[in-house]
Structure formats: C-alpha cells, structure tokens
C-alpha cells in the first residue's frame, strides 16, 4: 500500500472517529503500529494532526486552512452565502449549496432556517447525482455524454422513492430541464423534501446547485414557485458572477419557458 493511500486512510479515520491512540488507528486500519506511528509524526510535523492533552491523535487546523483555500478557489461559498442567509430567513428551512465532484456532488455550505426540525446534509457530505434535489438539478443540465454515463451506471436505492430505473430517471431529467428546477420527494431521506436550481459556469455547464430542504412537502407547481423564484434569482446571480453570460434559466429551461409563454 502506498504512503499516500495510508495517509488518506488515517486522516479519514480521524475525521470520522475523532481522537484515537496510535494502536487504535493501526488496529482499525489493519496496519503495523510502527508504520502508523511514523506516519502520524510526519503529519504532525506538517500540522495536519496533533496530540491532545490525553496523548491521542486528532486532526490539526492545517486541514481546515487547506479546505478554506479550496472553497475560496471555487468561489461558491463566498458568493452564495448572502443569498443563502436571505432565503433561509425568508422561508425558515435549510438552504444548501452543493458543488459537483466527479460523478457526485458535495455540500460545501448550509444556512439553517428557523424551523424547529432541521433535516439536511452536513457540510462535506457527498452523494450521487441520480437522487436528491441538488444532485438532479446538476445532472439534468450536464452534457448528453455525462448524463448517459451516470444514468446507465448502477443507481443505488436509499428510500422507496429513490429513482433506480434508467428510463424513469431520463424522464425525470427531461422534466427538470423543462421547468428549470428539481424536486426531491424523500428520495434520499424519508421525511426530507427539497427543491433545487443549478448553478452554471461561464460555459453554461452546471458546477453546483442551491437548494431548500426541510420537512415541508414540495411538489412541482404553483405552491413551490415562490421558493423556485428565490432560488433561481440567487443561482442566476451566482452564475453571472462565475462568468455566465447566457439567458436565465439555462438554455433548455429557458426554451421551455418561452414555449409555455407563447402558447
């Protein structure tokens, strides 16, 4: 096993389990104690891990600095935060910002509303693109080639409402493109509903999404439209600040809107 892979495994374990002794780390990763001890000392020298008062190992603040630099580079968190705060205050539910990551997406920021029940992803949570409001909002506006690859891959089921048939998912993505937003009807977690709008870069490619999630039911139509309007205004402004100069909503959704308006 390469040293890089061991390093990632150690950091991931400490992130998930909290402070651990060197023997515990070695046992849980099934690696030699001596190797883990040397690795932890190297990581300590780079401030990636540190020993606490009890003598066990925990993550250091260097990793937070690295993550902050990454988020600043993406620009999403800084650009989206004021919109998230305004929407969360207005609707009382949690506003999430997700970015694309390979064939999945990652929650990079959230602002809680004032609802007593808050059902949402933790910052750093990673999920697939075939289910969930933000994920489907991203997937619906990807290129045909990217969609084909993801839709025809295995589609894990998380709840009875998760879409796991490729044909049904393609139909759902077409509906999302036409109306410009996605709906999550308890596809990832039972009791959690979500509405989301994509964020695009200067080329029009979806690079993230902004969403509202919570316990109140959400379905396509006039009832959810006020939420959609707020999310769309925020996503449009963030996209423009990322260099997007096209019409809003993105092309396919805008075309559908023009057709409806003319009919």
VENGI-V872160 format. One record per residue. PHI is phi in radians with two decimals (* if undefined). OMEGA is omega as a letter, one per 40 degrees, with the letter a starting at -180 (999 if undefined). NEAR is the number of other ideal C-beta (glycine too) atoms within 10 Angstrom. Layout:
phi=PHI omega=OMEGA near=NEAR
phi=PHI omega=OMEGA near=NEAR
//
This chain:
phi=* omega=a near=9
phi=-1.24 omega=i near=7
phi=-1.13 omega=i near=11
phi=-1.13 omega=a near=8
phi=-1.12 omega=i near=9
phi=-1.09 omega=a near=15
phi=-1.07 omega=i near=15
phi=-1.09 omega=i near=11
phi=-1.11 omega=i near=18
phi=-1.15 omega=a near=24
phi=-1.11 omega=i near=17
phi=-1.11 omega=i near=11
phi=-1.10 omega=i near=16
phi=-1.13 omega=i near=22
phi=-1.15 omega=a near=12
phi=-1.45 omega=a near=8
phi=-1.77 omega=a near=12
phi=1.49 omega=a near=12
phi=-1.08 omega=a near=17
phi=-2.45 omega=i near=19
phi=-1.37 omega=a near=15
phi=-1.09 omega=i near=19
phi=-1.18 omega=i near=11
phi=-1.15 omega=i near=15
phi=-1.06 omega=a near=23
phi=-1.08 omega=a near=20
phi=-1.13 omega=a near=13
phi=-1.23 omega=i near=15
phi=-1.75 omega=i near=16
phi=0.96 omega=i near=7
phi=-2.25 omega=a near=16
phi=-1.08 omega=a near=10
phi=-1.04 omega=a near=13
phi=-1.06 omega=i near=10
phi=-1.14 omega=i near=14
phi=-1.15 omega=i near=24
phi=-1.07 omega=i near=15
phi=-1.11 omega=a near=13
phi=-1.12 omega=i near=21
phi=-1.12 omega=i near=22
phi=-1.13 omega=i near=12
phi=-1.12 omega=i near=13
phi=-1.15 omega=i near=21
phi=-1.13 omega=i near=15
phi=-1.10 omega=i near=9
phi=-1.71 omega=i near=10
phi=1.12 omega=i near=12
phi=-1.45 omega=i near=19
phi=-2.35 omega=i near=23
phi=-2.67 omega=i near=15
phi=-1.63 omega=i near=15
phi=-1.56 omega=a near=10
phi=-1.10 omega=a near=6
phi=-1.48 omega=i near=8
phi=1.54 omega=i near=9
phi=-1.59 omega=a near=15
phi=-1.71 omega=i near=25
phi=-2.47 omega=i near=15
phi=-1.14 omega=i near=17
phi=-1.69 omega=a near=18
phi=-1.34 omega=i near=10
phi=-1.02 omega=a near=15
phi=-1.15 omega=i near=17
phi=-1.10 omega=i near=10
phi=-1.09 omega=a near=11
phi=-1.13 omega=i near=11
phi=-1.09 omega=i near=13
phi=-1.08 omega=i near=11
phi=-1.10 omega=i near=10
phi=-1.10 omega=a near=12
phi=-1.15 omega=i near=17
phi=-1.10 omega=i near=11
phi=-1.13 omega=i near=8
phi=-1.18 omega=i near=16
phi=1.45 omega=a near=14
phi=-1.11 omega=a near=21
phi=-1.05 omega=a near=17
phi=-1.13 omega=a near=12
phi=-1.23 omega=a near=18
phi=-1.49 omega=a near=26
phi=-0.95 omega=i near=14
phi=-1.07 omega=i near=13
phi=-1.16 omega=i near=20
phi=-1.05 omega=a near=22
phi=-1.11 omega=a near=12
phi=-1.17 omega=a near=15
phi=-1.19 omega=a near=24
phi=-1.06 omega=i near=21
phi=-1.17 omega=a near=12
phi=-1.35 omega=a near=14
phi=-1.83 omega=i near=19
phi=1.39 omega=i near=15
phi=-2.02 omega=a near=28
phi=-1.47 omega=i near=23
phi=-1.84 omega=a near=29
phi=-2.02 omega=i near=28
phi=-2.09 omega=i near=29
phi=-2.05 omega=i near=32
phi=-2.16 omega=i near=23
phi=-1.23 omega=i near=23
phi=-2.61 omega=a near=13
phi=1.08 omega=i near=8
phi=-1.71 omega=i near=14
phi=-2.47 omega=i near=15
phi=-2.48 omega=a near=27
phi=-2.27 omega=i near=18
phi=-1.34 omega=a near=19
phi=-1.88 omega=i near=21
phi=-2.82 omega=i near=18
phi=-2.66 omega=i near=20
phi=-2.26 omega=a near=20
phi=-1.38 omega=i near=14
phi=-1.51 omega=a near=18
phi=-1.82 omega=i near=10
phi=-1.18 omega=i near=15
phi=-1.17 omega=i near=6
phi=-1.73 omega=a near=10
phi=-2.05 omega=a near=14
phi=-2.01 omega=a near=16
phi=-2.68 omega=i near=22
phi=-1.27 omega=i near=23
phi=-1.36 omega=i near=8
phi=-1.04 omega=a near=15
phi=1.70 omega=i near=10
phi=-1.17 omega=a near=15
phi=-2.01 omega=i near=12
phi=-2.52 omega=i near=18
phi=-1.33 omega=a near=19
phi=-1.69 omega=a near=29
phi=-1.56 omega=a near=26
phi=-2.57 omega=a near=23
phi=1.73 omega=a near=29
phi=-1.08 omega=a near=30
phi=-1.10 omega=a near=31
phi=-1.07 omega=a near=26
phi=-1.20 omega=i near=28
phi=-1.10 omega=i near=33
phi=-1.23 omega=a near=28
phi=-1.04 omega=a near=28
phi=-1.10 omega=a near=28
phi=-1.92 omega=i near=27
phi=-1.27 omega=i near=20
phi=-1.14 omega=i near=10
phi=-1.01 omega=a near=7
phi=-1.12 omega=i near=8
phi=-1.14 omega=i near=17
phi=-1.07 omega=a near=17
phi=-1.03 omega=a near=13
phi=-1.10 omega=a near=12
phi=-1.33 omega=a near=20
phi=-1.14 omega=a near=21
phi=-1.61 omega=i near=11
phi=-1.49 omega=i near=13
phi=-0.97 omega=a near=7
phi=-2.03 omega=a near=18
phi=-1.07 omega=i near=10
phi=-1.73 omega=i near=12
phi=-1.90 omega=i near=17
phi=-2.46 omega=i near=14
phi=-1.05 omega=a near=8
phi=-1.63 omega=i near=13
phi=-1.13 omega=i near=18
phi=-1.40 omega=a near=19
phi=-2.11 omega=i near=13
phi=-1.74 omega=a near=11
phi=-1.01 omega=a near=15
phi=-1.12 omega=i near=9
phi=-1.17 omega=i near=12
phi=-1.18 omega=i near=23
phi=-1.07 omega=i near=14
phi=-1.11 omega=i near=12
phi=-1.13 omega=i near=21
phi=-1.15 omega=i near=23
phi=-1.12 omega=i near=13
phi=-1.10 omega=i near=15
phi=-1.13 omega=i near=25
phi=-1.08 omega=a near=20
phi=-1.22 omega=a near=15
phi=-1.66 omega=i near=19
phi=1.57 omega=i near=23
phi=-2.64 omega=a near=28
phi=-2.03 omega=i near=29
phi=-2.17 omega=i near=23
phi=-1.95 omega=i near=24
phi=-1.74 omega=i near=14
phi=1.06 omega=a near=16
phi=-1.42 omega=a near=24
phi=-1.85 omega=i near=20
phi=-2.38 omega=i near=16
phi=-1.09 omega=a near=11
phi=1.63 omega=a near=10
phi=-1.97 omega=i near=21
phi=-2.04 omega=a near=22
phi=-2.63 omega=i near=31
phi=-2.27 omega=a near=26
phi=-2.53 omega=i near=31
phi=-2.29 omega=a near=31
phi=-1.29 omega=i near=33
phi=-1.99 omega=a near=32
phi=-2.09 omega=i near=26
phi=-1.64 omega=a near=14
phi=-1.12 omega=i near=13
phi=-1.57 omega=a near=10
phi=1.56 omega=i near=16
phi=-1.39 omega=i near=16
phi=-1.20 omega=a near=24
phi=-2.05 omega=i near=23
phi=3.10 omega=i near=27
phi=-2.77 omega=i near=31
phi=-2.08 omega=a near=28
phi=-2.50 omega=i near=31
phi=-2.04 omega=a near=29
phi=-2.29 omega=i near=27
phi=3.00 omega=a near=24
phi=-1.45 omega=a near=13
phi=-1.40 omega=a near=15
phi=-1.02 omega=i near=11
phi=-2.39 omega=a near=22
phi=-2.50 omega=i near=10
phi=-0.99 omega=i near=16
phi=2.33 omega=a near=10
phi=-1.16 omega=a near=6
phi=-1.14 omega=a near=11
phi=-1.55 omega=a near=19
phi=-1.02 omega=i near=14
phi=-1.03 omega=i near=11
phi=-1.13 omega=i near=22
phi=-1.05 omega=a near=22
phi=-1.06 omega=i near=12
phi=-1.17 omega=i near=20
phi=-1.15 omega=a near=28
phi=-1.14 omega=i near=19
phi=-1.09 omega=i near=15
phi=-1.17 omega=a near=22
phi=-1.09 omega=i near=30
phi=-1.11 omega=a near=18
phi=-1.21 omega=i near=17
phi=-1.09 omega=i near=23
phi=-1.08 omega=i near=26
phi=-1.11 omega=i near=15
phi=-1.23 omega=i near=13
phi=-1.54 omega=i near=18
phi=1.88 omega=a near=10
phi=-1.29 omega=a near=22
phi=-2.09 omega=a near=8
phi=-1.42 omega=i near=14
phi=-1.25 omega=i near=14
phi=-2.26 omega=e near=18
phi=-1.11 omega=i near=24
phi=-0.91 omega=a near=24
phi=-0.78 omega=a near=14
phi=-1.14 omega=i near=16
phi=-1.21 omega=a near=22
phi=-1.13 omega=i near=14
phi=-1.06 omega=i near=14
phi=-1.12 omega=i near=17
phi=-1.10 omega=i near=15
phi=-1.10 omega=i near=11
phi=-1.12 omega=i near=10
phi=-1.10 omega=a near=10
phi=-1.16 omega=a near=7
phi=-1.39 omega=a near=6
phi=-1.43 omega=999 near=5
//
